[in-house]
Amino acid sequence: MNMQANIETDVASYLDLGLRDQWHPVLSSWEVGANPVGITRLGENIVVWRDTDGKIHALEDRCPHRGARLSLGWNLGDRIACWYHGVEVNAEGTVADVPAVHACPLKGSQCVKSYPVIEKHDAIFIWFGIDPNEAPQDLHFPEQLASEEWSAFLCQADWKVNHQYAIDNVMDPMHGTYLHCTSHSMAEGERTAEMKHRTTKDGFIFEKEGQTGVNFDWVEYGNTGASWLRLSIPYRKEFGPGGVFWIVGFATPIDANNTRVFFWRCRQVTGWQRHVWRFMYRNHLEKLHWDVLEQDRIILENLAPNARQHEFLYQHDVGLSRLRRLMKKEAEKQLKKIAALETASAELIPMQDAAHV
């Protein structure tokens, strides 16, 4: 295999587990209560817990003593105690105590990876940084989540598919006319369309030409500290106040074969209209949207093996092709950054050894 082929393989393997140096939603807020929660995201095992003030913390899910899962242990507020031998690790990844030994050199050692965490909009976001010495980027949300003039519900699901397929699915407005043609909101519109894309401040929009406000007619990709997708679907008046229905979505890799999708379902409503919309959503509309999401899951989980390696893309796929190129370019950049850090670390070790001679 030549060098270019090796690079392509490295990039593909890297992308299978997701891009770093950005925030990813990992859990809904309600999933973390009194007990530690163990998860896998971007192929990394992580323990998440709340301290006595309710603040979220996240560590590598590994006791530095013998490698037991810290998520199986006890929440002591500012630290977690391992179930195996009681070793206590605080939120910074430092061993706070080894109660089984009077004096242990492990105590005071920072030997577990700690993750920056933000809790916003009913979800927990983790920063997956490449360089631990670099501060996380600021995280900004689209208007539908950031503005008080909007109301949103978070929906999440685990799909047995690589996260790139989930992203491709949202970047494909044309599938709504076919896959979701019997749904409550996507039965209208032309079954043939020309597509175009245009650049935005944070990414780009991919849309049907000459058709807006009829079906799932467009989608936007943006990166504002996290990568998100945004779209709107027209709603009939009988579906309550708030006008057009919006979705803000994220696809977080669990591992190379599984993804957790997060979709915030939003409408622009305040005052009494907000209460009416939220009542209607919980009592009628939510089930209809789950039916649509289930159609997506069935299609994606039953794609042909290695579907991406046997595609014949056409004009409707310009949007997902553009996003794939952006992701590939970013993956190449991140791999170079990782290699540079590894080289610098390797050069530093002999210098440290010499200093102790």
Number of C-alpha atoms within 10 A of each C-alpha: 5 6 8 9 10 11 13 13 12 15 20 15 13 19 23 20 23 25 24 20 18 21 26 26 23 23 22 18 15 9 13 17 14 15 17 22 21 19 17 16 23 23 16 15 16 21 23 28 28 21 18 12 8 12 13 20 25 23 26 23 24 20 27 22 15 11 11 16 19 29 26 18 21 18 21 18 18 18 23 30 25 25 16 15 15 18 25 26 29 21 23 19 23 20 25 21 21 21 14 10 10 7 10 11 9 16 17 14 14 16 17 19 16 20 23 18 21 18 16 15 16 14 16 22 24 21 21 21 18 16 13 11 7 9 11 19 14 10 15 12 18 14 12 20 21 13 11 11 14 17 21 22 17 16 16 16 14 15 22 17 21 24 27 21 18 23 21 17 18 25 28 20 22 24 18 24 20 11 15 19 17 13 16 16 21 22 17 16 17 13 11 10 16 12 20 15 17 11 11 11 8 12 17 19 20 25 26 21 13 9 16 15 13 16 24 27 28 26 22 23 24 18 18 17 17 21 19 21 22 21 21 22 18 18 20 12 10 6 16 18 22 19 15 15 18 21 21 24 22 23 28 28 31 27 20 20 15 23 24 23 21 23 21 21 21 21 25 21 20 16 8 9 14 20 14 15 23 20 13 15 18 11 10 12 16 15 12 13 16 13 14 19 16 13 13 19 18 12 12 19 17 11 12 11 9 8 11 12 8 9 8 7 11 8 11 21 17 17 26 21 16 15 17 16 11 12 17 18 12 17 21 18 12 18 18 12 14 14 11 12 14 12 11 11 11 11 11 11 11 10 10 10 9 8 8 6 5
